[in-house]
Amino acid sequence: MTVFAEGAGRARIVTGLLRDGDRVLLCHRRPGRRWFPDVWDLPGGHVEGGEEPAESLVRELREELGITVPVPSGPPLGEVRAATFDMRIWLVEKWSGAPFNAAPDEHDAVAWFETSDLEDLRLAHESYRSIFTAVLAG
């Protein structure tokens, strides 16, 4: 699934949609954050210079959740393109370590959610809801 919005000069973002059976893991962005404050978001971050997006995902999930994931070998599950960023979303179903909030300066909570829990959440991007529902249904 790809969602487009017009704009140029966008940041390159990578995120992981961690699925554990019928649950997905989300991070709550601190209310004081400059971009997308006080919303639930996917773990991930910016692609740094010289990195491939898939390698960035591995680094970001280690930095934010303290887990190790294999470098994705296939295409992203979806993409979100907005005025300020281009985001690639990979489905992650295997990792080592127990996810925890390893970046408390960025997030004030990390939690697992089932489909029924997602309806009332304030999400960083509205397109997430349909992506999460499709992943949890399949």
GIWOSUL-V309786 format. One record per residue. N is the residue number from 1. RES is the residue in one small letter. D_FIRST is the distance of its C-alpha to the first C-alpha in Angstrom with 1 decimal. Layout:
n->{N | N}
res->{RES | RES}
d_first->{D_FIRST | D_FIRST}
This chain:
n->{1 | 2 | 3 | 4 | 5 | 6 | 7 | 8 | 9 | 10 | 11 | 12 | 13 | 14 | 15 | 16 | 17 | 18 | 19 | 20 | 21 | 22 | 23 | 24 | 25 | 26 | 27 | 28 | 29 | 30 | 31 | 32 | 33 | 34 | 35 | 36 | 37 | 38 | 39 | 40 | 41 | 42 | 43 | 44 | 45 | 46 | 47 | 48 | 49 | 50 | 51 | 52 | 53 | 54 | 55 | 56 | 57 | 58 | 59 | 60 | 61 | 62 | 63 | 64 | 65 | 66 | 67 | 68 | 69 | 70 | 71 | 72 | 73 | 74 | 75 | 76 | 77 | 78 | 79 | 80 | 81 | 82 | 83 | 84 | 85 | 86 | 87 | 88 | 89 | 90 | 91 | 92 | 93 | 94 | 95 | 96 | 97 | 98 | 99 | 100 | 101 | 102 | 103 | 104 | 105 | 106 | 107 | 108 | 109 | 110 | 111 | 112 | 113 | 114 | 115 | 116 | 117 | 118 | 119 | 120 | 121 | 122 | 123 | 124 | 125 | 126 | 127 | 128 | 129 | 130 | 131 | 132 | 133 | 134 | 135 | 136 | 137 | 138}
res->{m | t | v | f | a | e | g | a | g | r | a | r | i | v | t | g | l | l | r | d | g | d | r | v | l | l | c | h | r | r | p | g | r | r | w | f | p | d | v | w | d | l | p | g | g | h | v | e | g | g | e | e | p | a | e | s | l | v | r | e | l | r | e | e | l | g | i | t | v | p | v | p | s | g | p | p | l | g | e | v | r | a | a | t | f | d | m | r | i | w | l | v | e | k | w | s | g | a | p | f | n | a | a | p | d | e | h | d | a | v | a | w | f | e | t | s | d | l | e | d | l | r | l | a | h | e | s | y | r | s | i | f | t | a | v | l | a | g}
d_first->{0.0 | 3.8 | 6.8 | 10.1 | 13.7 | 16.8 | 19.0 | 20.5 | 21.9 | 19.0 | 19.2 | 17.2 | 15.9 | 14.8 | 14.2 | 14.6 | 13.5 | 16.8 | 17.2 | 20.7 | 21.0 | 20.0 | 19.7 | 17.5 | 19.3 | 19.0 | 21.4 | 23.2 | 23.8 | 27.5 | 28.7 | 30.3 | 27.3 | 27.1 | 23.3 | 21.5 | 24.7 | 25.1 | 21.5 | 19.7 | 17.2 | 15.7 | 18.3 | 18.2 | 19.4 | 20.3 | 20.5 | 24.2 | 26.0 | 26.5 | 23.7 | 20.8 | 17.6 | 17.7 | 21.3 | 20.6 | 18.5 | 21.5 | 23.9 | 22.1 | 21.8 | 25.4 | 26.5 | 24.7 | 25.0 | 27.8 | 25.9 | 25.6 | 22.5 | 22.3 | 20.7 | 17.3 | 17.9 | 14.6 | 11.4 | 9.2 | 7.0 | 4.6 | 6.3 | 8.3 | 11.0 | 14.0 | 17.7 | 18.8 | 16.1 | 13.2 | 11.6 | 10.2 | 9.6 | 11.3 | 12.3 | 16.1 | 18.3 | 21.5 | 23.6 | 27.3 | 28.9 | 28.4 | 25.9 | 27.9 | 27.8 | 29.0 | 28.3 | 30.2 | 30.6 | 26.8 | 26.2 | 28.7 | 27.1 | 24.7 | 24.1 | 22.4 | 20.9 | 20.5 | 18.4 | 21.5 | 21.9 | 18.6 | 19.6 | 22.2 | 20.8 | 20.5 | 17.2 | 16.7 | 13.6 | 13.1 | 9.3 | 10.2 | 12.0 | 9.3 | 7.6 | 11.2 | 12.3 | 10.1 | 11.2 | 14.7 | 15.0 | 14.2}
